[in-house]
Amino acid sequence: MSNTYLSHFQSFIDTKLTSSESTFTKEDMVDWVQRRDSRRKRPEHTRNIIEHLLKRVTNYELRDDNDPPSRAHDDLFFMLEPNRFRQYLPEKDPPPFHLAVIGEISQGRRDALKVERIRQHASEGRFSYEQELQFYLKENPERLEQGLILYPNGMEYRLPVGLIDLLCKDRDENFVVLELKVAGTSYQVSGQLQCYMGWITSNLTSAGQKVRGIIVAQSISEKLFWATRRDIDVELYEYKVSMNDGELSVSFTKISDWKHR
């Protein structure tokens, strides 16, 4: 399977990344693979394609969280932003991140490195990468809102208009679209969320079913707050990461009044 993905990625590089300035998104890669591989067109395959993509991103520290660790032939892409990539340029970019270039390392050692990475960033009150926040809420949606559950294949849920970070349902069976930002936010995030909510409303809801949106970030900007202020179906939360007695702790604070922040 790995060789199949490498073949898809290499053909994407040859066809789409024709200059050092050429960039792409997760959606671009999902489209490329699924158009060429009928075996990977189901919703659950979207996340799998993205996982294989991230394993080939040289500056993505989580690339080796799953076995087997990445190797030199996996050094294909470079992350510019959480969802913007280009081809890896050895002469320009930092050396690729590898847990083990030669041989394997134990799962225990891999877990220890993961904990150490989280501990380092916990001092800053945030996750290292958006995917860490995404995986945390995938496993613990009730920490954000009681009764919240992940919709089937709701992680990186693919729509014709983009990828939803997490698609959930609340205790009343209403859809909840989660848009996650590991650090700060711009007010444009509200438009992205409304696009997803609109599509879900028109295509997935049944009679009486509502669609809500939640934006989670380390820091909610004032512009985003006012951009969503009149929309009763959108809520804003800030998260904070800390380490208590060696255990990861994540707290969420609802932002509902800018004057008293």
DATAQUI-V635188 format. One record per residue. RES is the residue in one small letter. PSI is psi in whole degrees, -180 to 180 (none if undefined). OMEGA is omega in whole degrees, -180 to 180 (NA if undefined). NEAR is the number of other C-alpha atoms within 8 Angstrom. Layout:
res->(RES | RES)
psi->(PSI | PSI)
omega->(OMEGA | OMEGA)
near->(NEAR | NEAR)
This chain:
res->(m | s | n | t | y | l | s | h | f | q | s | f | i | d | t | k | l | t | s | s | e | s | t | f | t | k | e | d | m | v | d | w | v | q | r | r | d | s | r | r | k | r | p | e | h | t | r | n | i | i | e | h | l | l | k | r | v | t | n | y | e | l | r | d | d | n | d | p | p | s | r | a | h | d | d | l | f | f | m | l | e | p | n | r | f | r | q | y | l | p | e | k | d | p | p | p | f | h | l | a | v | i | g | e | i | s | q | g | r | r | d | a | l | k | v | e | r | i | r | q | h | a | s | e | g | r | f | s | y | e | q | e | l | q | f | y | l | k | e | n | p | e | r | l | e | q | g | l | i | l | y | p | n | g | m | e | y | r | l | p | v | g | l | i | d | l | l | c | k | d | r | d | e | n | f | v | v | l | e | l | k | v | a | g | t | s | y | q | v | s | g | q | l | q | c | y | m | g | w | i | t | s | n | l | t | s | a | g | q | k | v | r | g | i | i | v | a | q | s | i | s | e | k | l | f | w | a | t | r | r | d | i | d | v | e | l | y | e | y | k | v | s | m | n | d | g | e | l | s | v | s | f | t | k | i | s | d | w | k | h | r)
psi->(-41 | -43 | -34 | -45 | -42 | -38 | -44 | -44 | -40 | -40 | -33 | -44 | -48 | -32 | -41 | -33 | 71 | -8 | 167 | -14 | -5 | 130 | 166 | 170 | 173 | -42 | -39 | -43 | -40 | -45 | -44 | -49 | -45 | -29 | -22 | -5 | 99 | -18 | -11 | 41 | -4 | 157 | -38 | -17 | -20 | -49 | -38 | -42 | -43 | -39 | -43 | -36 | -50 | -29 | -23 | 12 | 116 | -29 | 19 | 108 | -17 | 6 | -25 | 17 | -25 | 150 | 152 | 160 | 158 | 157 | 176 | -34 | -9 | -2 | 82 | -36 | 163 | 134 | 123 | -38 | 171 | -30 | 44 | 126 | 162 | 179 | 144 | 132 | 100 | -33 | -13 | -37 | 159 | 160 | 145 | 147 | 123 | 136 | -34 | 106 | -36 | 127 | 180 | 160 | 157 | 156 | -35 | -43 | -40 | -43 | -39 | -41 | -38 | -44 | -41 | -40 | -45 | -39 | -41 | -44 | -21 | -28 | -22 | -3 | 16 | 168 | 161 | -42 | 154 | -35 | -30 | -43 | -40 | -47 | -36 | -47 | -26 | -42 | -22 | 52 | -27 | -17 | -26 | -43 | 128 | 133 | -5 | 132 | 152 | 134 | 148 | 128 | 34 | -4 | 128 | 50 | 121 | 130 | 163 | -18 | 6 | -171 | 124 | 130 | -54 | 129 | 123 | 176 | 147 | -175 | -19 | 12 | 16 | 150 | 143 | 119 | 121 | 123 | 123 | 139 | 124 | -26 | -114 | -178 | 155 | 163 | -16 | -20 | -32 | -39 | -41 | -45 | -43 | -35 | -47 | -43 | -39 | -42 | -45 | -43 | -41 | -20 | -22 | -20 | 152 | 178 | 129 | -6 | 134 | 166 | 124 | 163 | 143 | 128 | 127 | 129 | 164 | -36 | 120 | 126 | 157 | -38 | -40 | -39 | -50 | -28 | -27 | 2 | -37 | -1 | 106 | -12 | 4 | 130 | 151 | 135 | 142 | 141 | 158 | 132 | 138 | 167 | 122 | 114 | 41 | 1 | 140 | 132 | 132 | 128 | 153 | 134 | 124 | 133 | 104 | -8 | 109 | -32 | -31 | 26 | none)
omega->(-179 | 180 | 178 | 178 | 179 | 178 | 177 | -178 | 180 | 178 | 176 | 178 | -176 | -174 | -172 | -176 | -172 | 176 | -179 | 180 | -178 | -180 | 179 | 180 | 175 | -179 | 179 | -178 | 177 | 178 | -178 | -177 | -175 | 177 | -177 | -176 | -176 | -179 | -173 | -177 | 179 | -177 | -177 | -179 | -180 | -180 | -179 | 178 | -179 | 178 | 178 | 176 | -176 | 177 | -179 | 179 | -167 | -178 | 178 | -172 | -180 | -173 | -177 | 179 | 177 | 178 | -8 | 178 | -180 | 179 | -177 | -179 | 177 | -175 | -172 | -169 | 180 | -178 | 177 | 177 | -179 | 178 | 172 | -173 | 170 | 178 | 176 | -180 | -175 | -177 | -175 | -171 | 176 | 177 | -179 | 176 | 176 | 171 | -179 | 179 | 179 | -180 | -179 | 170 | -175 | 177 | 178 | 179 | 179 | 179 | 180 | 178 | 178 | 179 | -180 | 178 | 179 | -180 | -180 | -178 | 177 | 177 | 177 | 178 | -177 | 172 | 177 | -174 | 178 | -178 | 178 | 175 | 180 | -180 | 179 | -179 | 173 | -178 | -174 | -178 | -179 | 176 | 177 | -180 | -180 | 179 | -180 | 178 | 180 | 174 | 179 | -177 | -173 | 177 | -173 | -177 | -171 | 173 | 174 | -178 | 178 | -179 | 175 | 180 | 176 | 174 | -175 | 169 | 179 | -175 | 179 | 179 | 173 | 176 | 176 | 180 | 179 | 174 | -171 | 175 | -173 | -179 | -178 | -178 | 170 | -177 | 178 | 179 | -179 | 178 | 177 | 180 | -180 | 177 | 180 | -179 | 179 | -180 | 179 | 180 | -176 | -170 | -175 | -174 | 172 | -175 | 177 | -178 | -179 | 175 | 178 | 177 | 176 | 174 | -180 | 180 | 174 | -178 | 176 | -179 | 179 | 179 | 178 | 179 | -177 | 178 | -178 | -170 | -175 | -178 | -177 | -179 | -180 | 177 | -179 | 178 | 169 | 178 | 176 | 180 | 175 | 177 | 178 | -178 | 178 | -179 | 178 | 177 | 180 | 178 | -179 | 180 | 179 | 180 | -176 | -179 | -175 | -176 | -174 | 177 | NA)
near->(4 | 6 | 6 | 7 | 9 | 9 | 8 | 10 | 9 | 8 | 8 | 11 | 10 | 8 | 7 | 7 | 12 | 8 | 5 | 8 | 5 | 10 | 9 | 9 | 9 | 9 | 8 | 8 | 13 | 11 | 8 | 10 | 11 | 11 | 7 | 6 | 8 | 7 | 6 | 9 | 9 | 7 | 9 | 7 | 9 | 14 | 10 | 8 | 11 | 11 | 8 | 10 | 10 | 9 | 13 | 12 | 15 | 15 | 9 | 10 | 7 | 6 | 14 | 12 | 8 | 6 | 5 | 6 | 13 | 14 | 10 | 6 | 6 | 10 | 11 | 10 | 11 | 13 | 13 | 8 | 6 | 7 | 8 | 11 | 12 | 14 | 12 | 11 | 8 | 7 | 4 | 5 | 8 | 6 | 6 | 7 | 8 | 11 | 9 | 10 | 9 | 5 | 5 | 7 | 8 | 6 | 6 | 6 | 8 | 11 | 8 | 8 | 8 | 9 | 8 | 8 | 9 | 11 | 11 | 8 | 11 | 12 | 8 | 7 | 10 | 14 | 12 | 9 | 8 | 11 | 6 | 9 | 11 | 12 | 8 | 9 | 10 | 10 | 6 | 8 | 13 | 9 | 9 | 9 | 7 | 8 | 7 | 12 | 9 | 13 | 8 | 4 | 9 | 12 | 12 | 12 | 13 | 9 | 9 | 4 | 7 | 8 | 9 | 15 | 13 | 14 | 15 | 13 | 13 | 11 | 8 | 5 | 7 | 11 | 14 | 12 | 16 | 13 | 12 | 11 | 11 | 12 | 8 | 10 | 11 | 8 | 11 | 7 | 9 | 10 | 8 | 8 | 11 | 9 | 9 | 13 | 12 | 8 | 11 | 11 | 10 | 7 | 6 | 7 | 11 | 5 | 4 | 4 | 9 | 8 | 13 | 11 | 14 | 12 | 12 | 12 | 14 | 13 | 9 | 13 | 10 | 7 | 8 | 14 | 12 | 8 | 9 | 10 | 7 | 6 | 6 | 6 | 7 | 10 | 12 | 12 | 13 | 13 | 13 | 10 | 13 | 12 | 10 | 7 | 4 | 5 | 6 | 10 | 8 | 8 | 8 | 10 | 7 | 8 | 11 | 6 | 6 | 8 | 4 | 4 | 5)
